[in-house]
Amino acid sequence: MTISNKEARDWKQIELTQDIEKDLKDRISKGEGPDQTLWDAMSYSLLAGGKWIRPLLLMLTGLSLGASKEDLLPFASALEMIHTYSLIHDDLPAMDNDDYRRGRLTNHKVYGEAQAILAGDGLLNLAFETMSDSCYDSAKVWDHDKTICKLQAMAYMAHASGAKGMIAGQSADLMSEDKTVSSQTLAYTEFNKTSRLLMSALYAGAAVAGAGEDVLDALENAGGMIGLAFQIRDDVLDVEGTLEKLGKMQGSDEKSAKSTFVSLYGLERAKKEVFALTDQALEELRILPGECGESARALIRSLAYRDH
């Protein structure tokens, strides 16, 4: 399958982005009195104008397989909360010590390190409150099948973002600073740090829709390749990007002496690998029918060409 350079989002992605943003705004408390600063800090990063890639993929996958927007939105919003919490913590002085994210000062630069930690904690917990409330709503009306499907999606996201998933990848990433690691260690790090949440987007959307194991397996496989391609593209942009386009400082991997696909295999091979992995993922994603399936594939194509 040939990848086309499609940067502009189609009408379905634009519509769903608006739905996701509204849902997130509705779930973020304005805060009053002693807790106002906490909610302001949570909102500062959550509504900072991200690309919404993970929640969009979750929505497009679930809709293409027959789930309702109402059932999918809590899980899409929760996934964005988990992703945002990870970015807040990743930027902290104890970790990557970054000053900019999405074109503006990082959370700890605005609210202080302690409040940024709590904002990340708050978003992580709010994510699971959001998903568990949705499961409970289905259980209250005795919709056993829908409740099981939602619990399956929530359990997958919990494992993917936990100590055997994203957090394990972040830990391995920290342990790789100032040293050259093996290709196996790098693959482990990038799979867990980046692929697991993108796999969650596809898997959770399909799980809420009640998809069978064959579909779930294909989407897991595609998510793994999408995540690796995404991370390699990040590594390329860390070399070639600019603060203006990236919204964060370029060269952070070199500064912390981290091994990346680019440092191990070179820039040109890294670029080729992004397109090869994207091609393979698109083959798997043929399993998604209809206009939402095509929109999901268009979104994946665009990721291979992104410049930020």
Stockholm file with secondary structure:
# STOCKHOLM 1.0

chainA/1-308         MTISNKEARDWKQIELTQDIEKDLKDRISKGEGPDQTLWDAMSYSLLAGGKWIRPLLLMLTGLSLGASKEDLLPFASALEMIHTYSLIHDDLPAMDNDDYRRGRLTNHKVYGEAQAILAGDGLLNLAFETMSDSCYDSAKVWDHDKTICKLQAMAYMAHASGAKGMIAGQSADLMSEDKTVSSQTLAYTEFNKTSRLLMSALYAGAAVAGAGEDVLDALENAGGMIGLAFQIRDDVLDVEGTLEKLGKMQGSDEKSAKSTFVSLYGLERAKKEVFALTDQALEELRILPGECGESARALIRSLAYRDH
#=GR chainA/1-308 SS CCCCCCCSCCHHHHHHHHHHHHHHHHHSCCCCGGGHHHHHHHHHHHTSCCCCHHHHHHHHHHHHTTCCHHHHHHHHHHHHHHHHHHHHHHTSTTTTCCSEETTEECHHHHHCHHHHHHHHHHHHHHHHHHHHHHHHHHHHTTCHHHHHHHHHHHHHHHHHHSTTTHHHHHHHHHHTTTSCCCHHHHHHHHIIIIIHHHHHHHHHHHHHTTCCHHHHHHHHHHHHHHHHHHHHHHHHHHHHCCHHHHSSCTTHHHHTTCCCHHHHHCHHHHHHHHHHHHHHHHHHGGGSCHHHHHHHHHHHHHHTTCCC
#=GC SS_cons         CCCCCCCSCCHHHHHHHHHHHHHHHHHSCCCCGGGHHHHHHHHHHHTSCCCCHHHHHHHHHHHHTTCCHHHHHHHHHHHHHHHHHHHHHHTSTTTTCCSEETTEECHHHHHCHHHHHHHHHHHHHHHHHHHHHHHHHHHHTTCHHHHHHHHHHHHHHHHHHSTTTHHHHHHHHHHTTTSCCCHHHHHHHHIIIIIHHHHHHHHHHHHHTTCCHHHHHHHHHHHHHHHHHHHHHHHHHHHHCCHHHHSSCTTHHHHTTCCCHHHHHCHHHHHHHHHHHHHHHHHHGGGSCHHHHHHHHHHHHHHTTCCC
//
